[in-house]
Amino acid sequence: MNSRLFTRIGLTVLSAALLFACSATSSDDKAERLAKLKEQREALTAEIEKLEKEVAGATPQEENVRVKAVTVQQVTTEKFDHYVQTQGYIESENSVVVSAEAMGSVTRVLVTEGATVSKGQVLAQIDNSVIQRNIESMQAQLELATSVYERQKNLWDQNIGTEVQFLQAKTNKEALEKQLASLKEQSDKTRIKSPISGTVDQMIIKAGENIAPGMPAVRIVNTDDLKIQAQVSEAYVTRVKKGNKAIVTIAELKKDVEAKVTFVGKTIDRLSRTFTVEIDLPRDPDLRPNMTATVKVIFETNPEALVVPVNLIQQINDEKIVYTAEKKGDRYVARRNVVSVKGVYGYRAEVEGLKSGDSIITVGFQGLNDGDLLEI
């Protein structure tokens, strides 16, 4: 555009010069030559002014303007959770290993693995034949002693006999009753009973094996009361509290379970620099003790947070920068926004410095400058 304008100016000047030269050689009348030159000067001046206005009003060529193609996404307010994530495992509140209270050979196993048992139910029997014979003998002696006591009492009530005879008969009967009760108690200890209601998870003993007090016999698990136990970094000791919401993810079951923190430990482990948290789980037949789980303990929630992908935040000269697209006339330009980050969780960041409705640049933001023209 500029080159064409200057070409036109050059041709006009050249034409005037030729006319001047021709007039100088063809006319000897100076007055006539002067009049013609003035006319040419006026025409030339008008043409120059016209061309100057066109040059001044000309716009730069589009190809010299920097335009960058980008993709944008509108920023809106949303719920945003601040949380700590850790690993934990499932425990049963009622998971016990039942052991024997007496020594002897196991004569019968009365349940199988997977069976549902109730509290107090007999699981296995230890040989108690000797104790049973002693009980039978003691019962016979007690019957005799009871009969003697009753006769002595009748005589004593009639003031017949001595008080010593009556007291001896009474004492003998009571002593035999206590001995019989002791034998029955010993016999009862030969029965291995379930201390809780639940499911037989493991039968450790078998019929014919010898067992002694304290040896494990049966494992009983009650899956109605399960909990998660996990370790949390001491950095969150002032944030994680009892009652916090928790999201428990069981990878094997491909499900999330919502629960609450029921216990927060007060002691920091010297080696791991962590403290213990426990989370009660709802009843679920698919959950099993010792399953591993991912735990998110949510300690703060902002219901109207401005959230952006963390990878869109650039660190430039100790400032965190996010670029947005702003409409200017019929074009879009890049705007440089300094933001502060309140928290980063799950590749997303809660920020301050933007407003709802801003068009954040998600693709093509690298290398942008404030004011660059954009193509969306």
NUPA-357987 format. One record per atom (N, C-alpha, C, CB): z, y negated, x negated; residue in three letters. Coordinates in pm, whole numbers, plus 50000, padded with zeros to 5 digits. Glycine has a CB too. Example, Ala and Ser with C-alpha at 12.3 -4.5 7.8 and 13.67 -1.06 7.14 Angstrom:
2
507805056948681ALA507805045048770ALA507805033048680ALA509055044748869ALA507085022548715SER507145010648633SER507874999748710SER505725006048592SER
***
This chain:
376
500005012049916MET500005000050000MET500004987649914MET501214999950094MET500904986849813ASN500984975149725ASN499734973549643ASN502194976149633ASN499144984349591SER497954983649507SER496774978149586SER497614997249450SER496654981849715ARG495544976849797ARG495674961949820ARG495474984149930ARG496924957149842LEU497124942849867LEU496734934649745LEU498594939949904LEU497194938849627PHE496864931349504PHE495374931949473PHE497674936749385PHE494684942649510THR493234943449490THR492524932949573THR492704957349526THR493004931449698ARG492424921249787ARG492624907349732ARG493024922149927ARG493824904649678ILE494084891349619ILE493154888849501ILE495564890049573ILE492974899149417GLY492114897549299GLY490674894649337GLY492164909949214GLY490154901549438LEU488774899249482LEU488584885349537LEU488374909549587LEU489574880449610THR489474866849667THR489414856449557THR490674863949761THR490314857949457VAL490314848449345VAL488994848849270VAL491484851449248VAL488444861049248LEU487184862449177LEU486034855949252LEU486874877149153LEU486054857549384SER485004851349465SER485054836149454SER485144855549612SER486274830649455ALA486414816149445ALA485894811149312ALA487864811949463ALA486184818849205ALA485724814749072ALA484224814749063ALA486304823748966ALA483584825249121LEU482114825949118LEU481484814549195LEU481624839249174LEU482084811749310LEU481554800649390LEU481674787449315LEU482284799749524LEU482834786149244PHE483044773949167PHE482014772749056PHE484454773649109PHE481754784148990ALA480784783848880ALA479394780748931ALA480774796948806ALA479024786749044CYS477694784649099CYS477504770249143CYS477454794049217CYS478564764949206SER478464751249255SER478384741449141SER479644747849343SER479044745049026ALA479024736048910ALA477644735148851ALA480014740648804ALA476894746448858THR475564746548795THR474464742248889THR475254760348742THR474764742949025SER473684739949121SER473754725949177SER473724749649234SER474854719149158SER474984705849218SER475484695949116SER475924706049339SER474884684549114ASP475314673949023ASP476174663749093ASP474114667148961ASP476304665649226ASP477094655949302ASP478564659849297ASP476594655149449ASP479364652849224LYS480784656149208LYS481554655449338LYS481424646849108LYS481214645949422ALA481924644549550ALA481714656749637ALA481454631849624ALA480454661249638GLU480154672949719GLU480864685249664GLU478644675349725GLU480864686349530ARG481544697549469ARG483034697249496ARG481304697649321ARG483614685249494LEU485054684049520LEU485404688349661LEU485524669649496LEU484594684449757ALA484864687949897ALA484814703049917ALA483854681149991ALA483794709149853LYS483664723649867LYS484844731049803LYS482354728349804LYS485274726049685LEU486404732549618LEU487684731549701LEU486634726249481LEU487894719949765LYS489094718349850LYS489064728149966LYS489184703849904LYS487864729750025GLU487744739350135GLU488074753550085GLU486314738950196GLU487534757049968GLN487804770149911GLN489284772049879GLN486964772349785GLN489894760949829ARG491334761849796ARG492164764349920ARG491814748949727ARG491834757350028GLU492594759250152GLU492454773650205GLU492114749250259GLU491244778850197ALA491024792650245ALA491754802750156ALA489504795950247ALA491694800050023LEU492374808949931LEU493894808649950LEU492024805249788LEU494434796449972THR495884795249994THR496314802750119THR496294780450006THR495544801450224ALA495864808450350ALA495834823650331ALA494884804350461ALA494814828150255GLU494704842550232GLU495874847650148GLU493384845750163GLU496274839750045ILE497404843749961ILE498694844550041ILE497584833949844ILE498954834450125GLU500164834550207GLU500204846650299GLU500264821750289GLU499054849850356LYS498984861450445LYS499304874350370LYS497594862350509LYS498694875650251LEU498944887750172LEU500384888650123LEU497984888250054LEU500974877050087GLU502374876950044GLU503304881850155GLU502784862950000GLU503024877650279LYS503844882250392LYS503714897250413LYS503444874850521LYS502494902250396GLU502294916650411GLU503014924550302GLU500794919950409GLU502964919150178VAL503664925750068VAL505174925650090VAL503334918949936VAL505694914050134ALA507154912850158ALA507624921850270ALA507514898450191ALA506814924150371GLY507224932450485GLY506924947150469GLY506564927650608GLY506274950550360ALA505954964750339ALA507214972850313ALA504974966450220ALA507334985650364THR508474994650344THR508165004750236THR508845001850475THR509205010350171PRO508965020450067PRO508315032850125PRO510275024149999PRO507655040050042GLN507025052350086GLN508095062950115GLN506035057449980GLN507885070950221GLU508845081050263GLU509105091350154GLU508355087950388GLU508085093750072GLU508275104149973GLU509255099849864GLU506965107849912GLU509575086949854ASN510515082249753ASN511965082249803ASN510125068249709ASN512175085249933VAL513515085549990VAL514085099549979VAL513495080850138VAL515395101149930ARG516025114149910ARG516565119350044ARG517175113149805ARG516025130550092VAL516445136650217VAL516815151150188VAL515325135750327VAL518005155550233LYS518455169150205LYS518695176650336LYS519735169050119LYS518185188750341ALA518385197150460ALA519775203450457ALA517295208150469ALA520505202450568VAL521855207750577VAL522055214550712VAL522895196650557VAL523155222050720THR523605227950846THR525005222650875THR523605243750840THR525265219451001VAL526545213551037VAL527235221851145VAL526365199051086VAL528535219651155GLN529355226151257GLN530395216051305GLN530035239151202GLN530575215351434GLN531505205451490GLN532945210051471GLN531215203051640GLN533785200751428VAL535205203651409VAL535935201451542VAL535815194651297VAL536725211351583THR537535210251705THR538965214451674THR536945218951819THR539895210251758THR541295214251740THR541475228351792THR542255204351812THR542355236051728GLU542625249651768GLU544025253751723GLU541565259251710GLU544485265051776LYS545785270451736LYS545675276251597LYS546285281151837LYS546645272951511PHE546595277551373PHE547985282151331PHE546075266351278PHE548045294651279ASP549315300751240ASP549525299851090ASP549385315351286ASP550745296151050HIS551175296850910HIS552005309650898HIS552005283950866HIS551645318450806TYR552315331350800TYR552395336450656TYR551575341550887TYR553225346550638VAL553285353950511VAL552885368250542VAL554725353250445VAL552025373850457GLN551525387450477GLN552075396650370GLN549975387750476GLN552495408550413THR553065418250320THR552795432350373THR554585415950299THR553205442350295GLN553065456250334GLN554435461950373GLN552435464650219GLN554425470950469GLY555665477350511GLY555405491550554GLY556325469550625GLY556465498550593TYR556315512150642TYR557235514250761TYR556635522450530TYR556845523850845ILE557565526250970ILE558735535650944ILE556625532251077ILE559885531850999GLU561075540250994GLU561545543151135GLU562205533450911GLU562265554251150SER562885557451279SER564365553951274SER562685572451313SER564825547351378GLU566245544351387GLU567045557351397GLU566535535251508GLU566445567451458ASN567115580351476ASN566275591351415ASN567375583151627ASN566345592551285SER565695603451214SER566755609851125SER564455598251129SER567125622251157VAL568245628551087VAL567835642451039VAL569485629451178VAL568475646450929VAL568355660150879VAL569665667150912VAL568025660650723VAL569605677150997VAL570795684351040VAL571125694950937VAL570585690751181VAL572385695550898SER572835705550801SER573865714750865SER573425698650675SER574135725950799ALA575105735650850ALA576525731250818ALA574835749650791ALA577475735550903GLU578885732850878GLU579625745150832GLU579545727251002GLU578945756650837ALA579595769250798ALA578685776950703ALA579945777850922ALA579295785950632MET578545794350539MET578235807650606MET579335796550406MET577045812850575GLY576695825950630GLY575205827850635GLY577285827550768GLY574815838750699SER573405842250713SER572905837650849SER573205857450695SER571715831850851VAL571115827050977VAL570635839251055VAL569925817050950VAL571185841051174THR570805852651256THR569685849451354THR572015857851332THR569645836851404ARG568615833151501ARG568205818551481ARG569125835351647ARG566925816251497VAL566395802451504VAL565885800551646VAL565245799851397VAL566445791151719LEU566225790151863LEU565155779951903LEU567505786551931LEU564625772151807VAL563595762251840VAL562465763151737VAL564195747751844VAL561355757251770THR560215756851678THR559845742251650THR558985764551737THR559075740251544GLU558625726751510GLU557785720851623GLU557815726851378GLU558065708151655GLY557355701551764GLY558075702351897GLY556005707351779GLY559135710551905ALA559875711952030ALA560715699552057ALA560765724552027ALA560835696252184THR561695685052225THR563095690452252THR561125677852352THR564095684352191VAL565475689052205VAL566345677552254VAL566015694852071VAL567465681152312SER568425671252361SER569665671252273SER568805674052509SER570445660852282LYS571655659752203LYS572615671152236LYS572325646152226LYS573115678252134GLY574055689352152GLY573395702852168GLY574895686852271GLY572065703352176GLN571375716052193GLN571485724452065GLN569905713852230GLN571705737752082VAL571815746751967VAL570425749551911VAL572515760052007VAL570305747351780LEU569025749151712LEU568935762551640LEU568795737851613LEU570065767251587ALA570085779951512ALA571505785451513ALA569585777951365ALA571605798551489GLN572895805351491GLN573135811951357GLN572965815751605GLN574365809551301ILE574805816051177ILE575675828051215ILE575585805951083ILE575615838351137ASP576385850551166ASP577865847251184ASP576195861051053ASP578405850751301ASN579825848151331ASN580515860651386ASN579965836651431ASN580005872251348SER580535884751403SER582005886751366SER579705896551353SER582385883451243VAL583775885151202VAL584675876051283VAL583945882251051VAL584245863851301ILE585055854251378ILE585185858851522ILE584445839951373ILE584105864551578GLN584155869151716GLN585145880651733GLN582765873451764GLN585205889551635ARG586175900551643ARG587605895151633ARG585915910951532ARG587795885351550ASN589125879251541ASN589505872251671ASN589185869351424ASN588515866251734ILE588775859651862ILE589175869951968ILE587525851651910ILE588485881051971GLU588815891452069GLU590225896752045GLU587795902952062GLU590575899051918SER591925903851886SER592965893451924SER592055907251737SER592675880951896MET593635870351928MET593785868552078MET593195857251865MET592705870552153GLN592805869352298GLN593705880352356GLN591395870152361GLN593635892552299ALA594505903452345ALA595965900352316ALA594115916852279ALA596225895252197GLN597595891552161GLN598105880152251GLN597675887452013GLN597215871052281LEU597635859652364LEU597955864352507LEU596545848752367LEU597185874052556GLU597455879152690GLU598855885452696GLU596385889452732GLU599195893152590LEU600515899252586LEU601595888652575LEU600625909052469LEU601395879052489ALA602395868552470ALA602555860252596ALA602015859452352ALA601475858052668THR601555850452793THR602355858052898THR600145847252846THR602125871252902SER602855879552998SER604355879452967SER602325894052996SER604715880952838VAL606125880552798VAL606735867152831VAL606265883452648VAL606005856652805TYR606515843152832TYR606785841252981TYR605525832452783TYR605855845753063GLU606025843953207GLU607265851653258GLU604755848553283GLU607505863853205ARG608675871553247ARG609965864753201ARG608605885853193ARG609965860253078GLN611155853553026GLN611435840753105GLN610975850252876GLN610385834053147LYS610555821753224LYS611175824853361LYS609195814353241LYS610685835553425ASN611245839253555ASN612725842753543ASN610465851053614ASN613065850253435LEU614465853753415LEU615295841253386LEU614615863753300LEU614745832453306TRP615485820153271TRP615705811453394TRP614735812253162TRP614665811153481ASP614825803453604ASP615945809253692ASP613495803253682ASP616235822553678GLN617315828853755GLN618625829553677GLN616895842953798GLN618625822053564ASN619805821753478ASN620135835453419ASN620995816453555ASN619055843253397ILE619235856553336ILE618635855853195ILE618545867953423ILE619295861353098GLY618825861252961GLY619315848752889GLY617315862052957GLY618935848452760THR619365837052678THR618225826952661THR619865841852540THR618615815052626GLU617635804252604GLU616785807352481GLU618335790552588GLU617375813952384VAL616625817252262VAL615475826552293VAL617545823552157VAL615705836352376GLN614645845652413GLN613485838252483GLN615205856652504GLN613855829152571PHE612845821252643PHE612025812652546PHE613515812352751PHE612725805752455LEU612035796852360LEU611165804752264LEU613035788552281LEU611605816452222GLN610795824752133GLN609495829152201GLN611585837052088GLN609605833252326ALA608415837452402ALA607445825752419ALA608825843052540ALA607985813852447LYS607145801852465LYS606435798052335LYS607995789952516LYS607215798052227THR606655794252097THR605575804052052THR607755793551991THR605805816852074ASN604835827052035ASN603525825152111ASN605405841052060ASN603645822352240LYS602435820352322LYS601665808052275LYS602815818752472LYS602345796952252GLU601685784552211GLU601045785852073GLU602695772952211GLU601695793351983ALA601135795451850ALA599845803351858ALA602145802651760ALA599825813851942LEU598625821851958LEU597495813652022LEU598925834252042LEU597835804752116GLU596825796052178GLU596175787052073GLU597465787552290GLU596965781551984LYS596415772951878LYS595545780751782LYS597535765951801LYS595975792851748GLN595175801051659GLN593835804751724GLN595945813851620GLN593875807751854LEU592645811051925LEU591715798951931LEU592955816152067LEU592265787251954ALA591445775051957ALA590805772551821ALA592295762851999ALA591555775151712SER591015773251578SER589865782951550SER592125775151473SER590025795551595LEU588955805151576LEU587705801351656LEU589435819051617LEU587895796451776LYS586745792251857LYS586045780251793LYS587195788652001LYS586835771351731GLU586255759851662GLU585435764551542GLU587365750051617GLU585955774451470GLN585205779951357GLN583905786551405GLN586065790151281GLN584015793451519SER582835799951574SER581795789651617SER583215808851692SER582275778551672ASP581355767951718ASP580595761851600ASP582145757051793ASP581235761351482LYS580575755651364LYS579485764651310LYS581595753051255LYS579435776851358THR578335785651317THR577065782851399THR578755800451332THR577155774051496ARG575995769851574ARG575495756451518ARG576345768751728ARG574265756051474ILE573665743551424ILE573115736151545ILE572525746251316ILE573685724451574LYS573325716851695LYS572635703751659LYS574585714051779LYS571845699051752SER571145686251732SER572085674651764SER569865685551819SER572255665151672PRO573145653751700PRO572485642851784PRO573615647851570PRO571145643551799ILE570435633551878ILE569375640551963ILE569775622651786ILE568865633152060SER567705637952135SER566445633852060SER567695632252281SER565475642452058GLY564245639251986GLY563325651251975GLY564575633851849GLY562535651151867THR561545661651843THR561855668551710THR560105655851843THR561715681851710VAL561915689351586VAL560715686651495VAL562075704751613VAL560955679151389ASP559875675351297ASP559675685851188ASP560175661851234ASP560765692651150GLN560665702751045GLN561785712951057GLN560695696050906GLN561425725751055MET562405736551049MET562485741050904MET562015748451144MET563615738050840ILE563775741150698ILE564285755250677ILE564715731150632ILE565105759950769ILE565705773250756ILE564885783650830ILE567145773150808ILE565105796350793LYS564485807650860LYS565535818350885LYS563305813250777LYS565285826450985ALA566215837351016ALA566325846750897ALA565755845051143ALA567575850550864GLY567835859650753GLY568225852450625GLY566635868150728GLY567985839150618GLU568355831850498GLU569845828550498GLU567535819150486GLU570425827650381ASN571825823450368ASN571875808150361ASN572485829750242ASN572895802550420ILE573055788150423ILE574505784650398ILE572585782350557ILE574725772650346ALA576065768050316ALA576245753950371ALA576345768350163ALA577485749450388PRO577725735950439PRO577035725350354PRO579225733250446PRO576365715850420GLY575675705050351GLY574215707850323GLY576355702150224GLY573785720550334MET572375723750310MET571535719250430MET572205739150284MET570375712850406PRO569535708450518PRO568965720350594PRO568385699550468PRO568935719050725ALA568465730050808ALA567275726050896ALA569595735150895ALA567425714650967VAL566385710351061VAL566285695051055VAL566715715151207VAL565045689851065ARG564835675351074ARG564475671851219ARG563715670550975ARG565255662551275ILE565025657851412ILE564625643151407ILE566295659951501ILE563555639851478VAL563065626051481VAL562975621451625VAL561695624851411VAL563495609351649ASN563335602851779ASN562405591051761ASN564725598351839ASN561185591851817THR560175581351799THR560255570351904THR558795587451802THR561295570751985ASP561455560152085ASP561935547152021ASP562435564452193ASP562635547951910ASP563185536151843ASP562665535651700ASP564735536251846ASP561505529051682LEU560895527551552LEU560955513051505LEU559455532551554LEU560925511251374LYS560955497851318LYS560105497551191LYS562405493351289LYS559685485551156ILE558975483251030ILE559955477150930ILE557725473751050ILE559955482350809GLN560725476250701GLN559745471550594GLN561775486350641GLN559885458850554ALA558975452950456ALA559735443750364ALA557825445350526ALA559115440650249GLN559695431750150GLN558875418850145GLN559745438550010GLN559565407450147VAL558905394350149VAL559345386450026VAL559245386550279VAL558405379149967SER558695371149848SER559785360849876SER557435364149799SER560635358549776GLU561725348849792GLU561215334749815GLU562615349149670GLU559915332049790ALA559355318849815ALA559435315049963ALA557905318349768ALA559575325050051TYR559615322650195TYR561015324450253TYR558635331850265TYR562025324250167VAL563375327350214VAL563895317150315VAL564335328050095VAL563435304750310THR563895294550405THR562995293750528THR563955280950337THR561875300750526ARG560925299850637ARG561005311650732ARG559515298650584ARG561125323750675VAL561175335750759VAL562575337050818VAL560805348350677VAL562625337850951LYS563915338551020LYS563875349451128LYS564275324951084LYS565065353551168LYS565175363251277LYS564585357251405LYS566675367451300LYS563745364851474GLY563095360051595GLY561665355551573GLY563875348951652GLY561215354251446ASN559835350551419ASN558875361051477ASN559595349051267ASN557745356151524LYS556705365151573LYS556065372451456LYS555625357551655LYS555705385051477ALA555075393051372ALA553915400951431ALA556105402551306ALA552845401751354ILE551685409951390ILE551625421651293ILE550345401651387ILE551765433751347VAL551765445951266VAL550435452951284VAL552955455451305VAL549715454951175THR548405461551179THR548525475651121THR547335453351101THR548205485651204ILE548225499551162ILE546785503751135ILE548905508851270ILE546425504951008ALA545035507750973ALA544575521251027ALA544875507450821ALA545435531451019GLU545045544851064GLU544745545251213GLU546145554751030GLU545465536951290LEU545285536851436LEU544295526251481LEU546605534651504LEU543885517451388LYS542965506451419LYS543485498051535LYS541575511851452LYS544735494151525LYS545325486051631LYS546335476251572LYS545985494851737LYS546525465151645ASP547545455251610ASP548675455951712ASP546945440851605ASP549895454951664VAL551075455351749VAL551825442251732VAL551985467651715VAL552115435651843GLU552875423051839GLU554365426051856GLU552375413151949GLU555185420451768ALA556625423251771ALA557385411051720ALA556985435951686ALA558695412651698LYS559545401851649LYS560405406751533LYS560435396351763LYS560735397451446VAL561635400451335VAL563045401951390VAL561575389251225VAL563675413351361THR565025416051413THR566105415251306THR565055429651479THR565685415251180PHE566665414751072PHE566025408150950PHE567195428951037PHE566795399150886VAL566365392650763VAL567475394550660VAL566045377350785VAL567145401050549GLY568145403750446GLY568645391050378GLY567575413050343GLY569875391350335LYS570495379950269LYS570515381350117LYS571905378150319LYS570035392650067THR570075395249923THR568665395549866THR570805408449894THR568495389149749ILE567225389249678ILE567275400149571ILE566905375349615ILE566285409049574ASP566225419549474ASP565965413549336ASP565135429849510ASP566755417649237ARG566655411749104ARG565325414649037ARG567775416749017ARG564765426349060LEU563525430248992LEU562285425049065LEU563455445348978LEU562195427649195SER560985423949269SER561005409649321SER560805433449384SER562185403249321ARG562345389549373ARG561885388749517ARG561575379449286ARG562295398649595THR561955399149737THR563215401449819THR560915410149765THR563095399049950PHE564175402450043PHE563605410850156PHE564865389550098PHE564475417950225THR564055427650327THR563985421250465THR565015439450330THR562935424650539VAL562845421150681VAL562595433850761VAL561715410450706VAL563135434350882GLU562905445650971GLU562355440551102GLU564215453750994GLU561435448251161ILE560745444451284ILE560775456251378ILE559275439851256ILE561405454551494ASP561435465251594ASP560065466851657ASP562505462451702ASP559645479451676LEU558335482351735LEU558495487451878LEU557575492651651LEU557535484251965PRO557595489852101PRO557285504752099PRO556605482552194PRO557645511552205ARG557385525952214ARG555895528552218ARG558075532152338ARG555465537752133ASP554055541352127ASP553965555552074ASP553225531352037ASP553395564752152PRO553345578852107PRO552495580851983PRO552815587452218PRO551635571151950ASP550775572651832ASP551465568751702ASP549535564351849ASP552575561751711LEU553275557351590LEU554095568651532LEU554165545251620LEU554135569251399ARG554865579651329ARG555695573551216ARG553895590351274ARG556885579151192PRO557665574551076PRO556895576250947PRO558995582151068PRO557095566750855ASN556495566450721ASN555035562050721ASN556595580050658ASN554485558350837MET553165552050838MET553255538550766MET552625550350983MET552195534950692THR552155521850629THR551505511850724THR551395522350494THR551855499250707ALA551345488750795ALA551245475550720ALA552245487250920ALA550325467150764THR550225453450715THR550965444450812THR548735448850698THR551855436150759VAL552715427950843VAL552435413050817VAL554205431150816VAL552195405550924LYS552075391050917LYS553265385050992LYS550715385950976LYS554125378250919VAL555265371550982VAL554895356851000VAL556585373150896VAL554765352451124ILE554345338851155ILE555575329951164ILE553535338251289ILE555675320051073PHE556855311451072PHE556565297251119PHE557425310950933PHE555305293951146GLU554955280651198GLU553615281551270GLU554905269951084GLU553505274751385THR552255274551461THR551955260251504THR552345283951584THR550735255651473ASN550265242451516ASN549255244751628ASN549635234251397ASN549565240851752PRO548645243751863PRO547375235351861PRO549365241451994PRO547355224051787GLU546175215351785GLU545855211551640GLU546405202551871GLU545505221251562ALA545205218951421ALA543695217051401ALA545715230551334ALA543345209051301LEU541955207751257LEU541755217851144LEU541615192951211LEU540895227551167VAL540745238751075VAL539305239351025VAL541155252051142VAL539135241050894VAL537805242450833VAL537835254450739VAL537385229350756VAL536665260550715PRO536615271150613PRO537025265550477PRO535185277350604PRO537865272850407VAL538415267650282VAL537335265550176VAL539475277150228VAL536225272850184ASN535175271550082ASN534385258450096ASN534235283250091ASN534575251050206LEU533865238350223LEU534605226750157LEU533675235450372LEU535825229150112ILE536615218550050ILE536315218149900ILE538135220750075ILE535825206649852GLN535485205049710GLN536595197049640GLN534115197949694GLN536885201049517GLN537855193949435GLN537075184849340GLN538785204049355GLN537135171549365ILE536395161749285ILE537345150849241ILE535195155849365ILE537515149549109ASN538385139049053ASN539775139149117ASN537735125249072ASN540375150949123ASP541725152749177ASP541825149349326ASP542705144249099ASP540695149049393GLU540685146749537GLU539995158449606GLU539975133349572GLU540475161749725LYS539855172249805LYS538865165549900LYS540925180649883LYS537585169649891ILE536505162949960ILE535835172350058ILE535485157449861ILE535545167250178VAL534735174150278VAL533655164550323VAL535605179150398VAL532405169250327TYR531295160850370TYR530975163350518TYR530045163350283TYR530745152250589THR530335153050729THR529015145750746THR531415147050823THR528335148750856ALA527065142050890ALA527345131550996ALA525995152250940ALA526885119150969GLU527105107951061GLU525755102151103GLU528005096950996GLU525595099851233LYS524325094551282LYS524275079551258LYS524125097751433LYS523165074951200LYS522955060851172LYS521545057151217LYS523165057551020LYS521485050651332GLY520175048051391GLY519565060851441GLY519255041151291GLY518335063351394ASP517675075851431ASP517755086151320ASP516225073251466ASP518585083451219ARG518725092651106ARG520185096951092ARG518215086050976ARG520405107551010TYR521755112150976TYR522005109550828TYR521945127251011TYR523235105250798VAL523605102950659VAL524875110750628VAL523805087750631VAL525075113750499ALA526265121050455ALA527435111550440ALA525995128350322ALA528625116050481ARG529835108050466ARG530865116150388ARG530395103950605ARG531445110050288ARG532435116150201ARG533825113950260ARG532345110250056ARG534565124850289ASN535885123950351ASN536935129950258ASN535905131150488ASN537955122050226VAL539085127150148VAL540095133250244VAL539735115750061VAL540465145850223VAL541365152950314VAL542585157950239VAL540635164550384VAL543635160850313SER544825167550258SER544945181050326SER546125158950279SER545295191150249VAL545385204950299VAL546835208250329VAL544775215050197VAL547125212050454LYS548495215350495LYS548815230150477LYS548725211350639LYS547775238250472GLY548015252550455GLY546695260150453GLY548925257950565GLY546645270950374VAL545465279450366VAL545885293550401VAL544805278850223VAL545285299150506TYR545635312550551TYR544365319550601TYR546725312050663TYR544065331150543GLY542915338950586GLY541595331750568GLY543085342650729GLY541385325350452TYR540145318350420TYR539885306150510TYR538975327950431TYR540905301650580ARG540785289550660ARG541895279950620ARG540845292850813ARG541615267050632ALA542585256950590ALA542805246850702ALA542095249850462ALA544085243450722GLU544415232550813GLU544405219650732GLU545805234750883GLU543645209550780VAL543465197350703VAL543825184950785VAL542025196350653VAL544085174050714GLU544235160750772GLU543235151650703GLU545695155350757GLU542645142450779GLY541635133550723GLY540325134250799GLY541405136750579GLY540205143850890LEU539065144850979LEU539525142451121LEU538365158750966LEU538595141751213LYS538955140351354LYS538115149951437LYS538745125751403LYS538635153551552SER537935162851639SER536575157051677SER538765165951766SER535535165151668GLY534185160751699GLY533345157651578GLY534235148851786GLY533965156451459ASP533195154051337ASP532265165951310ASP534135151751216ASP531065162651257SER530095173151223SER530235176351075SER528625168851257SER530955186851045ILE531185190650906ILE529975198150853ILE532475199250893ILE529575195050729ILE528415201450668ILE528845214750608ILE527765192150560ILE528255225650658THR528645239050615THR527665245250515THR528765248150735THR526415240750518VAL525395245550424VAL524675233350366VAL524385255350494VAL524605232950232GLY523905221950166GLY524815210550125GLY522845216750255GLY526125212650127PHE527055201750092PHE527185199749942PHE528425204450152PHE526775209849862GLN526915208449717GLN525955197649666GLN526625221949647GLN526475188949582GLY525655178649519GLY525365166749606GLY524385184549476GLY525955165949725LEU525725154349812LEU526445141949759LEU526185157449954LEU525915130149793ASN526565117549767ASN526725110149898ASN525765109149665ASN527715101549901ASP527965093750022ASP526755085250054ASP529225084950005ASP526235086350177GLY525095078450220GLY523765085350208GLY525045066050143GLY523705097350149ASP522435104650139ASP521875107550278ASP522635117850061ASP520545106250290LEU519875109550416LEU519845124650433LEU518425103750420LEU520015128950559LEU520115143250589LEU519055147250691LEU521525146750642LEU518665159650679GLU517815166050780GLU518565177950835GLU516435170350720GLU518925177250963ILE519745187751027ILE518845197151105ILE520835181451121ILE
***
